[in-house]
């Protein structure tokens, strides 16, 4: 069981991740992928600051856990998390989306800590399956984690990978599906109905859990639950652009620039959340 002190630390970290994403969105007038990065904040916090075995001083450490961001448009959230975890200075993100920078809209494997470049949706889980299969064949202890979007769960390649992972008994593989129920054009239900999603994953042979994706404690419990010899799917219910009142749970949050007024309102909410946290 994770100690209350650690839980408090993780909650503070998730708020710092949100704050940094919001400030980047205000600073970049062109806009960035805001909504799908903010919906990942607690998931990324739990993964990088508690669950996964990684070493910022040695990003290519052979015994590291592999983390694949399949929903590549969540890269701002990933970059902020990697910076706060110590893979590179937070100040390096000032070059975000500038010519020649590897800090781009979608994940770039040339960035320390990024395992796989992303862009087109639906590819990451297949890559993660390959990594997990290699690890199993080589009797390695490290695990593979894959962050999926629910929009990309409409891709046939995702279900091929889900079927393959069960077929090969990849208990060293865990997928976390960001279930924010929005795509860049509408709701997932309107675009392509996914439900009953959990039942489908179970039918494909995965140990499947459903949690509140903004609840650190619930996420840790799901991450740490035994896989029962199968790949594990965590369906994390979230809100796109969580914590930004002007954009939360709105389609427009997918790619957005925050005005100074909108950013200030969101940062005030963060400060209020921080103030409600108990002292250590």
Backbone as CSV, one residue per row, in Angstrom:
resi,resn,N_x,N_y,N_z,CA_x,CA_y,CA_z,C_x,C_y,C_z
1,UNK,0.839,-1.199,0.000,0.000,0.000,0.000,0.876,1.252,0.000
2,UNK,0.521,2.223,-0.824,1.289,3.458,-0.907,0.988,4.334,0.301
3,UNK,2.020,4.901,0.906,1.855,5.693,2.130,1.109,6.990,1.842
4,UNK,0.406,7.542,2.834,-0.289,8.827,2.664,0.660,9.951,2.254
5,UNK,1.889,9.912,2.751,2.868,10.937,2.392,3.192,10.864,0.905
6,UNK,3.353,9.651,0.392,3.638,9.474,-1.031,2.447,9.908,-1.884
7,UNK,1.242,9.561,-1.444,0.035,9.962,-2.175,-0.040,11.479,-2.266
8,UNK,0.236,12.155,-1.164,0.217,13.618,-1.141,1.253,14.186,-2.108
9,UNK,2.431,13.600,-2.109,3.500,14.035,-3.018,3.072,13.875,-4.481
10,UNK,2.427,12.757,-4.780,1.973,12.503,-6.144,0.877,13.487,-6.560
11,UNK,-0.013,13.801,-5.659,-1.066,14.770,-5.965,-0.466,16.140,-6.271
12,UNK,0.545,16.530,-5.518,1.215,17.805,-5.768,1.922,17.780,-7.123
13,UNK,2.510,16.639,-7.444,3.187,16.505,-8.739,2.202,16.627,-9.885
14,UNK,1.034,15.992,-9.762,0.036,16.072,-10.840,-0.433,17.507,-11.035
15,UNK,-0.528,18.267,-9.960,-0.911,19.677,-10.072,0.197,20.480,-10.765
16,UNK,1.439,20.132,-10.489,2.561,20.806,-11.157,2.562,20.495,-12.644
17,UNK,2.256,19.264,-13.002,2.159,18.893,-14.414,1.068,19.718,-15.087
18,UNK,-0.096,19.818,-14.453,-1.190,20.622,-15.004,-0.777,22.081,-15.177
19,UNK,-0.158,22.610,-14.145,0.261,24.014,-14.196,1.201,24.271,-15.374
20,UNK,2.167,23.386,-15.557,3.149,23.576,-16.629,2.501,23.469,-18.005
21,UNK,1.571,22.532,-18.154,0.848,22.399,-19.430,0.048,23.667,-19.717
22,UNK,-0.622,24.172,-18.711,-1.438,25.386,-18.877,-0.566,26.570,-19.270
23,UNK,0.576,26.710,-18.614,1.474,27.841,-18.930,2.026,27.713,-20.357
24,UNK,2.313,26.488,-20.788,2.775,26.289,-22.162,1.681,26.654,-23.162
25,UNK,0.445,26.306,-22.833,-0.661,26.605,-23.728,-0.894,28.106,-23.841
26,UNK,-0.655,28.818,-22.765,-0.772,30.282,-22.827,0.381,30.887,-23.633
27,UNK,1.577,30.323,-23.456,2.771,30.898,-24.089,2.800,30.687,-25.603
28,UNK,2.171,29.590,-26.068,2.252,29.260,-27.492,0.961,29.661,-28.199
29,UNK,0.999,30.818,-28.828,-0.184,31.376,-29.479,-0.689,30.495,-30.609
30,UNK,0.204,29.716,-31.201,-0.200,28.812,-32.282,-1.164,27.753,-31.774
31,UNK,-1.019,27.389,-30.501,-1.833,26.342,-29.904,-1.065,25.045,-29.730
32,UNK,-1.645,24.145,-28.977,-1.054,22.819,-28.758,-2.163,21.857,-28.368
33,UNK,-1.798,20.581,-28.283,-2.781,19.568,-27.900,-2.995,19.626,-26.387
34,UNK,-3.981,20.411,-25.999,-4.222,20.704,-24.583,-5.047,19.627,-23.889
35,UNK,-6.225,19.342,-24.456,-7.181,18.492,-23.762,-6.681,17.112,-23.437
36,UNK,-6.087,16.452,-24.426,-5.624,15.079,-24.237,-4.355,14.965,-23.428
37,UNK,-3.679,16.098,-23.190,-2.521,16.100,-22.286,-2.984,16.264,-20.846
38,UNK,-3.948,17.162,-20.633,-4.454,17.372,-19.274,-5.220,16.163,-18.753
39,UNK,-5.883,15.422,-19.636,-6.616,14.241,-19.175,-5.673,13.140,-18.706
40,UNK,-4.405,13.232,-19.104,-3.407,12.223,-18.725,-2.633,12.556,-17.457
41,UNK,-2.843,13.728,-16.878,-1.941,14.229,-15.827,-1.755,13.260,-14.664
42,UNK,-2.840,12.756,-14.114,-2.717,11.849,-12.966,-2.176,10.488,-13.394
43,UNK,-2.546,10.049,-14.592,-2.047,8.766,-15.106,-0.526,8.822,-15.270
44,UNK,-0.048,9.894,-15.881,1.398,10.063,-16.069,2.115,10.191,-14.729
45,UNK,1.499,10.885,-13.796,2.100,11.040,-12.465,2.275,9.684,-11.794
46,UNK,1.204,8.904,-11.760,1.267,7.597,-11.102,2.314,6.703,-11.772
47,UNK,2.350,6.752,-13.089,3.239,5.875,-13.842,4.699,6.244,-13.661
48,UNK,5.040,7.508,-13.892,6.446,7.926,-13.895,7.018,8.211,-12.505
49,UNK,6.165,8.530,-11.551,6.674,8.908,-10.232,6.423,7.853,-9.158
50,UNK,5.800,6.725,-9.534,5.560,5.686,-8.538,5.681,4.275,-9.100
51,UNK,5.057,3.996,-10.221,4.899,2.613,-10.684,6.077,2.108,-11.516
52,UNK,6.417,2.842,-12.572,7.406,2.356,-13.542,8.835,2.497,-13.030
53,UNK,9.664,1.542,-13.396,11.087,1.587,-13.066,11.832,2.277,-14.212
54,UNK,12.199,3.529,-13.992,12.940,4.302,-14.996,14.087,5.027,-14.300
55,UNK,15.085,5.426,-15.064,16.234,6.139,-14.512,16.530,7.352,-15.392
56,UNK,16.124,8.549,-14.957,16.362,9.757,-15.765,17.831,9.987,-16.099
57,UNK,18.745,9.505,-15.257,20.176,9.690,-15.507,20.686,8.720,-16.567
58,UNK,19.912,7.658,-16.798,20.303,6.637,-17.777,19.053,6.187,-18.537
59,UNK,18.548,7.026,-19.461,17.277,6.743,-20.135,17.254,5.420,-20.896
60,UNK,18.414,4.919,-21.309,18.484,3.665,-22.051,18.878,2.479,-21.177
61,UNK,18.758,2.627,-19.867,19.031,1.544,-18.922,18.326,0.269,-19.402
62,UNK,19.073,-0.811,-19.513,18.536,-2.034,-20.125,17.381,-2.635,-19.323
63,UNK,17.345,-2.399,-18.009,16.317,-3.003,-17.174,15.138,-2.065,-16.900
64,UNK,15.080,-0.948,-17.637,13.974,-0.008,-17.443,12.655,-0.628,-17.911
65,UNK,11.559,-0.148,-17.361,10.255,-0.447,-17.923,10.074,0.401,-19.179
66,UNK,9.431,-0.148,-20.167,9.191,0.574,-21.421,7.806,1.209,-21.389
67,UNK,7.721,2.502,-21.696,6.447,3.220,-21.707,6.232,3.802,-23.099
68,UNK,5.150,3.375,-23.743,4.848,3.802,-25.106,3.616,4.709,-25.095
69,UNK,3.777,5.922,-25.595,2.642,6.827,-25.748,2.045,6.594,-27.129
70,UNK,0.972,5.825,-27.181,0.331,5.558,-28.468,-0.517,6.749,-28.898
71,UNK,-1.212,7.388,-27.944,-1.975,8.599,-28.280,-0.988,9.774,-28.328
72,UNK,-0.312,9.862,-29.477,0.816,10.786,-29.611,0.484,12.233,-29.365
73,UNK,-0.808,12.609,-29.516,-1.203,13.991,-29.271,-1.201,14.334,-27.780
74,UNK,-0.906,13.375,-26.930,-0.725,13.664,-25.497,0.717,13.998,-25.172
75,UNK,1.506,14.314,-26.202,2.951,14.489,-26.018,3.321,15.656,-25.128
76,UNK,2.535,16.736,-25.124,2.851,17.852,-24.223,2.831,17.359,-22.772
77,UNK,1.833,16.572,-22.444,1.773,16.006,-21.093,2.955,15.106,-20.806
78,UNK,3.339,14.284,-21.796,4.495,13.401,-21.620,5.774,14.210,-21.436
79,UNK,5.992,15.227,-22.265,7.208,16.040,-22.176,7.325,16.734,-20.826
80,UNK,6.218,17.295,-20.375,6.222,17.971,-19.071,6.553,16.971,-17.965
81,UNK,5.969,15.784,-18.046,6.228,14.750,-17.037,7.692,14.330,-17.042
82,UNK,8.248,14.100,-18.225,9.653,13.701,-18.325,10.572,14.792,-17.783
83,UNK,10.239,16.055,-18.055,11.060,17.156,-17.554,11.017,17.208,-16.028
84,UNK,9.829,17.101,-15.459,9.702,17.157,-13.997,10.313,15.920,-13.337
85,UNK,10.368,14.817,-14.074,10.985,13.589,-13.543,12.509,13.663,-13.625
86,UNK,13.046,14.626,-14.392,14.487,14.833,-14.430,15.196,14.335,-15.668
87,UNK,14.452,13.967,-16.705,15.098,13.489,-17.933,15.793,14.621,-18.684
88,UNK,15.280,15.844,-18.530,15.889,17.042,-19.111,15.304,18.245,-18.374
89,UNK,15.938,19.411,-18.455,15.447,20.590,-17.713,14.093,21.070,-18.230
90,UNK,13.256,21.540,-17.332,11.964,22.089,-17.727,12.153,23.253,-18.695
91,UNK,13.238,24.003,-18.501,13.508,25.169,-19.359,13.685,24.770,-20.827
92,UNK,14.059,23.516,-21.081,14.246,23.060,-22.458,12.948,23.122,-23.250
93,UNK,11.807,23.087,-22.559,10.517,23.116,-23.232,10.202,24.485,-23.825
94,UNK,11.041,25.465,-23.533,10.856,26.782,-24.145,11.043,26.712,-25.664
95,UNK,11.710,25.662,-26.141,11.908,25.494,-27.585,10.780,24.693,-28.220
96,UNK,9.732,24.401,-27.461,8.648,23.558,-27.961,8.124,24.046,-29.309
97,UNK,8.043,23.104,-30.249,7.496,23.330,-31.590,8.268,24.356,-32.422
98,UNK,9.501,24.631,-32.030,10.330,25.527,-32.835,11.151,24.707,-33.824
99,UNK,11.559,25.343,-34.909,12.319,24.678,-35.947,13.587,24.038,-35.363
100,UNK,13.778,22.757,-35.627,14.960,22.057,-35.143,14.812,21.424,-33.770
101,UNK,13.714,21.723,-33.071,13.517,21.168,-31.738,12.891,19.780,-31.822
102,UNK,13.311,18.887,-30.918,12.691,17.571,-30.832,11.469,17.585,-29.916
103,UNK,11.216,18.728,-29.281,10.037,18.876,-28.428,8.883,19.331,-29.313
104,UNK,8.154,18.373,-29.844,7.187,18.630,-30.905,5.778,18.213,-30.474
105,UNK,4.828,18.406,-31.394,3.429,18.121,-31.085,3.184,16.646,-30.785
106,UNK,3.937,15.767,-31.453,3.809,14.336,-31.218,5.149,13.776,-30.740
107,UNK,5.079,12.651,-30.045,6.257,12.070,-29.408,7.377,11.780,-30.403
108,UNK,8.605,12.133,-30.016,9.798,11.953,-30.840,10.805,11.137,-30.037
109,UNK,11.188,9.971,-30.558,12.067,9.058,-29.827,13.468,9.614,-29.604
110,UNK,13.800,10.761,-30.209,15.100,11.370,-29.949,15.117,12.149,-28.632
111,UNK,13.959,12.311,-28.015,13.872,12.959,-26.710,14.193,11.932,-25.627
112,UNK,15.072,12.246,-24.679,15.393,11.296,-23.607,14.130,10.845,-22.863
113,UNK,13.959,9.543,-22.755,12.806,8.993,-22.050,11.662,8.589,-22.950
114,UNK,11.677,9.020,-24.213,10.617,8.648,-25.150,11.025,7.365,-25.865
115,UNK,10.203,6.337,-25.765,10.538,5.029,-26.323,10.193,4.888,-27.797
116,UNK,9.156,5.607,-28.243,8.662,5.376,-29.603,8.064,6.656,-30.165
117,UNK,8.443,7.004,-31.373,7.859,8.177,-32.024,6.394,7.891,-32.365
118,UNK,5.588,8.947,-32.293,4.157,8.787,-32.533,3.676,9.813,-33.541
119,UNK,2.526,9.575,-34.083,1.929,10.477,-35.056,0.599,9.897,-35.451
120,UNK,0.598,8.982,-36.403,-0.632,8.278,-36.771,-1.097,7.421,-35.602
121,UNK,-2.386,7.471,-35.333,-2.926,6.715,-34.202,-3.031,5.227,-34.525
122,UNK,-3.083,4.419,-33.466,-3.332,2.999,-33.616,-2.109,2.121,-33.746
123,UNK,-0.910,2.703,-33.667,0.314,1.919,-33.865,0.995,1.519,-32.552
124,UNK,0.830,2.343,-31.531,1.627,2.167,-30.317,1.436,0.842,-29.610
125,UNK,0.209,0.347,-29.557,-0.019,-0.905,-28.840,0.653,-2.072,-29.554
126,UNK,0.682,-2.046,-30.875,1.388,-3.111,-31.606,2.875,-3.099,-31.282
127,UNK,3.454,-1.886,-31.190,4.862,-1.758,-30.807,5.061,-2.289,-29.389
128,UNK,4.147,-1.932,-28.493,4.249,-2.382,-27.103,4.137,-3.900,-27.002
129,UNK,3.273,-4.489,-27.814,3.155,-5.953,-27.841,4.485,-6.579,-28.264
130,UNK,5.119,-5.996,-29.285,6.417,-6.511,-29.717,7.466,-6.419,-28.626
131,UNK,7.493,-5.292,-27.916,8.441,-5.127,-26.810,8.178,-6.171,-25.722
132,UNK,6.905,-6.326,-25.355,6.562,-7.267,-24.283,6.876,-8.707,-24.680
133,UNK,6.643,-9.031,-25.936,6.957,-10.384,-26.411,8.459,-10.636,-26.359
134,UNK,9.239,-9.614,-26.751,10.701,-9.751,-26.674,11.148,-9.939,-25.229
135,UNK,10.577,-9.150,-24.328,10.922,-9.278,-22.919,10.579,-10.650,-22.366
136,UNK,9.422,-11.171,-22.754,9.009,-12.502,-22.284,9.940,-13.579,-22.836
137,UNK,10.275,-13.488,-24.109,11.149,-14.492,-24.732,12.542,-14.486,-24.117
138,UNK,12.989,-13.313,-23.680,14.315,-13.190,-23.072,14.276,-13.321,-21.550
139,UNK,13.103,-13.655,-20.987,12.939,-13.838,-19.536,13.374,-12.596,-18.757
140,UNK,12.990,-11.422,-19.256,13.339,-10.164,-18.607,12.265,-9.765,-17.598
141,UNK,12.688,-9.059,-16.549,11.749,-8.667,-15.489,11.021,-7.359,-15.801
142,UNK,11.544,-6.574,-16.753,10.925,-5.276,-17.011,9.552,-5.446,-17.661
143,UNK,8.743,-4.397,-17.493,7.373,-4.413,-17.983,7.190,-3.373,-19.088
144,UNK,6.092,-3.491,-19.801,5.755,-2.539,-20.868,4.399,-1.918,-20.561
145,UNK,4.343,-0.600,-20.659,3.108,0.153,-20.448,2.778,0.922,-21.727
146,UNK,1.518,0.922,-22.107,1.105,1.628,-23.317,-0.087,2.529,-23.011
147,UNK,0.041,3.812,-23.353,-1.018,4.793,-23.124,-1.816,4.968,-24.414
148,UNK,-3.085,4.608,-24.335,-3.976,4.658,-25.492,-5.030,5.751,-25.330
149,UNK,-5.518,6.260,-26.455,-6.680,7.135,-26.434,-7.913,6.348,-26.822
150,UNK,-9.093,6.788,-26.358,-10.287,6.043,-26.739,-10.658,6.295,-28.200
151,UNK,-10.274,7.462,-28.737,-10.510,7.707,-30.157,-9.765,6.721,-31.036
152,UNK,-8.522,6.403,-30.656,-7.755,5.472,-31.481,-8.196,4.027,-31.284
153,UNK,-9.025,3.786,-30.275,-9.550,2.433,-30.078,-10.547,2.060,-31.168
154,UNK,-10.836,3.019,-32.061,-11.654,2.719,-33.236,-10.827,2.071,-34.354
155,UNK,-9.490,2.101,-34.198,-8.590,1.561,-35.222,-8.538,0.029,-35.131
156,UNK,-8.630,-0.633,-36.278,-8.571,-2.091,-36.290,-7.254,-2.641,-35.788
157,UNK,-6.156,-1.893,-36.024,-4.842,-2.371,-35.584,-4.754,-2.478,-34.066
158,UNK,-5.509,-1.628,-33.362,-5.529,-1.710,-31.896,-6.092,-3.056,-31.462
159,UNK,-7.165,-3.486,-32.103,-7.791,-4.751,-31.715,-6.974,-5.955,-32.157
160,UNK,-6.236,-5.828,-33.240,-5.302,-6.888,-33.609,-4.234,-7.044,-32.535
161,UNK,-3.748,-5.914,-32.018,-2.732,-5.953,-30.969,-3.313,-6.511,-29.676
162,UNK,-4.542,-6.131,-29.358,-5.205,-6.653,-28.157,-5.337,-8.173,-28.253
163,UNK,-5.745,-8.648,-29.424,-5.882,-10.094,-29.633,-4.525,-10.794,-29.534
164,UNK,-3.490,-10.187,-30.121,-2.155,-10.796,-30.104,-1.596,-10.896,-28.689
165,UNK,-1.784,-9.825,-27.898,-1.242,-9.812,-26.534,-1.826,-10.945,-25.701
166,UNK,-3.126,-11.200,-25.867,-3.756,-12.297,-25.133,-3.260,-13.644,-25.650
167,UNK,-3.129,-13.745,-26.960,-2.671,-15.008,-27.555,-1.300,-15.404,-27.032
168,UNK,-0.401,-14.412,-26.884,0.962,-14.703,-26.430,1.102,-14.653,-24.907
169,UNK,-0.004,-14.434,-24.207,0.027,-14.461,-22.743,0.949,-13.419,-22.142
170,UNK,0.852,-12.191,-22.619,1.795,-11.143,-22.208,1.365,-10.478,-20.893
171,UNK,1.603,-11.184,-19.814,1.278,-10.649,-18.494,2.208,-9.509,-18.096
172,UNK,3.265,-9.285,-18.895,4.197,-8.180,-18.647,3.784,-6.909,-19.393
173,UNK,2.586,-6.911,-19.966,2.083,-5.763,-20.726,0.854,-5.177,-20.034
174,UNK,0.837,-3.840,-19.925,-0.308,-3.154,-19.378,-0.672,-1.979,-20.284
175,UNK,-1.928,-1.881,-20.662,-2.414,-0.743,-21.445,-3.302,0.117,-20.561
176,UNK,-3.151,1.412,-20.698,-3.990,2.357,-19.966,-4.738,3.176,-21.006
177,UNK,-6.049,3.042,-21.042,-6.862,3.702,-22.050,-7.500,4.958,-21.446
178,UNK,-7.134,6.107,-22.004,-7.658,7.399,-21.547,-9.076,7.560,-22.092
179,UNK,-10.051,7.270,-21.258,-11.464,7.260,-21.688,-12.108,8.625,-21.412
180,UNK,-11.715,9.629,-22.227,-12.314,10.957,-22.043,-13.525,11.191,-22.937
181,UNK,-13.819,10.211,-23.796,-15.053,10.182,-24.587,-15.175,11.287,-25.638
182,UNK,-14.058,11.936,-25.969,-14.079,12.962,-27.005,-12.979,12.721,-28.027
183,UNK,-13.277,12.981,-29.282,-12.267,13.028,-30.327,-12.100,14.488,-30.735
184,UNK,-11.314,14.744,-31.755,-11.144,16.132,-32.191,-12.371,16.652,-32.954
185,UNK,-13.302,15.760,-33.255,-14.456,16.167,-34.054,-15.794,15.955,-33.362
186,UNK,-15.835,15.225,-32.296,-17.102,14.946,-31.630,-16.915,13.935,-30.524
187,UNK,-18.002,13.396,-30.029,-17.903,12.373,-28.995,-17.556,11.028,-29.634
188,UNK,-16.971,10.165,-28.857,-16.664,8.832,-29.381,-17.955,8.083,-29.697
189,UNK,-18.992,8.322,-28.906,-20.261,7.637,-29.139,-20.852,8.022,-30.490
190,UNK,-20.714,9.300,-30.864,-21.235,9.758,-32.152,-20.369,9.264,-33.316
191,UNK,-19.060,9.228,-33.083,-18.135,8.880,-34.163,-18.124,7.380,-34.431
192,UNK,-17.935,6.600,-33.356,-17.949,5.138,-33.453,-18.121,4.598,-32.035
193,UNK,-19.277,4.046,-31.765,-19.582,3.582,-30.416,-18.608,2.477,-29.981
194,UNK,-18.003,2.670,-28.810,-17.032,1.711,-28.294,-17.624,0.770,-27.245
195,UNK,-18.672,1.201,-26.620,-19.256,0.384,-25.552,-19.955,-0.863,-26.116
196,UNK,-19.961,-1.939,-25.331,-19.409,-2.103,-23.985,-17.903,-2.381,-24.029
197,UNK,-17.095,-1.348,-23.781,-15.649,-1.419,-23.978,-14.971,-2.418,-23.041
198,UNK,-15.287,-2.337,-21.756,-14.642,-3.245,-20.791,-14.957,-4.701,-21.106
199,UNK,-16.230,-4.954,-21.459,-16.634,-6.324,-21.773,-15.907,-6.836,-23.015
200,UNK,-15.686,-5.954,-23.986,-14.945,-6.350,-25.187,-13.509,-6.722,-24.845
201,UNK,-12.860,-5.897,-24.010,-11.474,-6.197,-23.621,-11.388,-7.516,-22.866
202,UNK,-12.354,-7.757,-21.994,-12.368,-9.023,-21.252,-12.584,-10.200,-22.208
203,UNK,-13.470,-10.001,-23.186,-13.735,-11.070,-24.151,-12.509,-11.389,-24.998
204,UNK,-11.649,-10.378,-25.174,-10.406,-10.580,-25.934,-9.297,-11.162,-25.054
205,UNK,-9.592,-11.448,-23.786,-8.644,-12.151,-22.935,-7.793,-11.290,-22.024
206,UNK,-8.168,-10.029,-21.845,-7.404,-9.135,-20.982,-8.036,-9.032,-19.599
207,UNK,-7.185,-8.951,-18.575,-7.662,-8.618,-17.230,-7.964,-7.118,-17.247
208,UNK,-9.217,-6.757,-17.088,-9.663,-5.388,-17.344,-10.229,-4.733,-16.089
209,UNK,-9.750,-3.523,-15.814,-10.190,-2.745,-14.663,-10.686,-1.385,-15.133
210,UNK,-11.690,-0.837,-14.456,-12.214,0.488,-14.756,-12.026,1.382,-13.534
211,UNK,-11.404,2.558,-13.748,-11.105,3.445,-12.623,-11.367,4.898,-13.000
212,UNK,-11.391,5.742,-11.978,-11.409,7.190,-12.166,-9.987,7.623,-12.509
213,UNK,-9.786,8.105,-13.721,-8.443,8.455,-14.173,-7.870,9.708,-13.559
214,UNK,-8.635,10.401,-12.719,-8.124,11.578,-12.020,-7.915,11.304,-10.527
215,UNK,-8.033,10.039,-10.141,-7.881,9.625,-8.738,-6.563,8.859,-8.594
216,UNK,-5.576,9.514,-8.010,-4.241,8.913,-7.869,-4.298,7.574,-7.147
217,UNK,-5.020,7.517,-6.045,-5.064,6.284,-5.251,-5.713,5.148,-6.035
218,UNK,-6.800,5.449,-6.743,-7.474,4.417,-7.537,-6.573,3.927,-8.665
219,UNK,-5.836,4.845,-9.276,-4.912,4.462,-10.342,-3.808,3.551,-9.816
220,UNK,-3.225,3.898,-8.679,-2.157,3.080,-8.114,-2.660,1.677,-7.775
221,UNK,-3.873,1.606,-7.240,-4.447,0.300,-6.909,-4.596,-0.545,-8.176
222,UNK,-5.044,0.097,-9.261,-5.208,-0.624,-10.524,-3.858,-1.030,-11.110
223,UNK,-2.892,-0.118,-11.082,-1.555,-0.428,-11.580,-0.958,-1.620,-10.826
224,UNK,-1.165,-1.658,-9.536,-0.524,-2.673,-8.700,-1.315,-3.967,-8.589
225,UNK,-2.521,-4.002,-9.130,-3.323,-5.231,-9.071,-2.669,-6.326,-9.907
226,UNK,-2.685,-7.560,-9.446,-2.060,-8.652,-10.211,-2.778,-8.868,-11.537
227,UNK,-2.044,-9.196,-12.591,-2.664,-9.382,-13.913,-3.284,-10.755,-14.126
228,UNK,-3.072,-11.667,-13.197,-3.634,-13.017,-13.292,-3.196,-13.727,-14.575
229,UNK,-1.915,-13.529,-14.909,-1.345,-14.244,-16.044,-1.775,-13.738,-17.398
230,UNK,-2.390,-12.570,-17.439,-2.889,-12.016,-18.704,-2.392,-10.579,-18.874
231,UNK,-2.447,-10.046,-20.087,-2.212,-8.608,-20.230,-3.316,-7.855,-19.482
232,UNK,-2.996,-6.666,-18.989,-3.958,-5.911,-18.185,-4.350,-4.623,-18.895
233,UNK,-5.645,-4.344,-18.902,-6.189,-3.121,-19.472,-6.811,-2.287,-18.347
234,UNK,-6.333,-1.050,-18.211,-6.946,-0.116,-17.270,-7.710,0.914,-18.085
235,UNK,-9.021,0.917,-17.948,-9.847,1.925,-18.619,-10.056,3.053,-17.624
236,UNK,-9.393,4.184,-17.908,-9.372,5.309,-16.967,-10.336,6.394,-17.438
237,UNK,-11.404,6.584,-16.707,-12.406,7.593,-17.059,-11.877,8.982,-16.694
238,UNK,-11.795,9.855,-17.698,-11.217,11.191,-17.495,-12.078,12.249,-18.184
239,UNK,-11.694,13.518,-17.952,-12.286,14.637,-18.667,-11.198,15.318,-19.483
240,UNK,-11.484,15.532,-20.752,-10.537,16.245,-21.598,-10.377,17.667,-21.075
241,UNK,-9.124,18.135,-21.001,-8.803,19.479,-20.477,-9.270,19.655,-19.047
242,UNK,-9.158,18.602,-18.270,-9.602,18.646,-16.881,-8.922,19.788,-16.120
243,UNK,-9.722,20.601,-15.438,-9.194,21.687,-14.629,-9.134,23.035,-15.322
244,UNK,-9.515,23.074,-16.591,-9.537,24.344,-17.334,-10.998,24.637,-17.682
245,UNK,-11.677,25.479,-16.903,-13.128,25.645,-17.056,-13.586,26.072,-18.442
246,UNK,-12.756,26.839,-19.140,-13.148,27.302,-20.473,-13.119,26.195,-21.518
247,UNK,-12.423,25.091,-21.208,-12.225,24.038,-22.207,-12.580,22.636,-21.716
248,UNK,-12.793,22.444,-20.434,-13.000,21.099,-19.913,-14.212,20.415,-20.554
249,UNK,-13.984,19.181,-20.993,-15.026,18.345,-21.584,-15.641,18.974,-22.831
250,UNK,-14.824,19.759,-23.545,-15.283,20.396,-24.775,-14.408,19.941,-25.951
251,UNK,-15.044,19.805,-27.110,-14.330,19.348,-28.304,-13.189,20.303,-28.651
252,UNK,-13.403,21.605,-28.444,-12.403,22.609,-28.821,-11.095,22.474,-28.061
253,UNK,-11.090,21.683,-26.987,-9.873,21.539,-26.176,-8.813,20.676,-26.849
254,UNK,-9.200,19.945,-27.899,-8.250,19.006,-28.505,-6.967,19.727,-28.927
255,UNK,-7.112,20.862,-29.587,-5.966,21.684,-29.973,-6.345,23.122,-29.666
256,UNK,-5.633,23.745,-28.731,-6.098,25.050,-28.271,-4.963,25.918,-27.745
257,UNK,-5.214,27.211,-27.773,-4.370,28.214,-27.116,-5.207,28.854,-26.024
258,UNK,-4.645,28.963,-24.831,-5.347,29.620,-23.736,-4.991,31.092,-23.700
259,UNK,-5.996,31.937,-23.623,-5.744,33.359,-23.421,-5.247,33.571,-22.002
260,UNK,-4.706,34.742,-21.742,-4.210,35.050,-20.394,-5.331,34.913,-19.369
261,UNK,-6.535,35.323,-19.753,-7.685,35.249,-18.853,-8.044,33.799,-18.552
262,UNK,-8.077,32.975,-19.596,-8.415,31.563,-19.416,-7.359,30.832,-18.598
263,UNK,-6.093,31.130,-18.857,-5.005,30.499,-18.108,-5.046,30.909,-16.642
264,UNK,-5.304,32.187,-16.392,-5.367,32.671,-15.012,-6.483,31.981,-14.238
265,UNK,-7.640,31.822,-14.877,-8.759,31.149,-14.218,-8.400,29.705,-13.868
266,UNK,-7.716,29.025,-14.783,-7.322,27.636,-14.545,-6.268,27.544,-13.437
267,UNK,-5.313,28.471,-13.447,-4.254,28.465,-12.431,-4.816,28.775,-11.045
268,UNK,-5.845,29.593,-10.988,-6.487,29.883,-9.696,-7.152,28.634,-9.130
269,UNK,-7.741,27.828,-10.011,-8.331,26.561,-9.580,-7.249,25.630,-9.031
270,UNK,-6.103,25.591,-9.702,-4.987,24.763,-9.235,-4.509,25.202,-7.860
271,UNK,-4.397,26.503,-7.675,-3.946,27.016,-6.375,-4.932,26.654,-5.275
272,UNK,-6.220,26.709,-5.597,-7.237,26.324,-4.615,-7.123,24.840,-4.275
273,UNK,-6.831,24.013,-5.282,-6.633,22.581,-5.036,-5.413,22.347,-4.154
274,UNK,-4.354,23.074,-4.429,-3.147,22.942,-3.600,-3.436,23.324,-2.156
275,UNK,-4.208,24.383,-1.970,-4.508,24.865,-0.632,-5.337,23.860,0.157
276,UNK,-6.112,23.038,-0.538,-6.938,22.048,0.141,-6.165,20.804,0.545
277,UNK,-4.982,20.626,-0.017,-4.174,19.460,0.343,-3.652,19.610,1.758
278,UNK,-3.610,18.528,2.533,-3.092,18.631,3.911,-1.595,18.890,3.934
279,UNK,-1.130,19.414,5.034,0.309,19.590,5.214,0.948,18.225,5.414
280,UNK,2.214,18.121,4.998,2.916,16.834,5.133,3.193,16.528,6.605
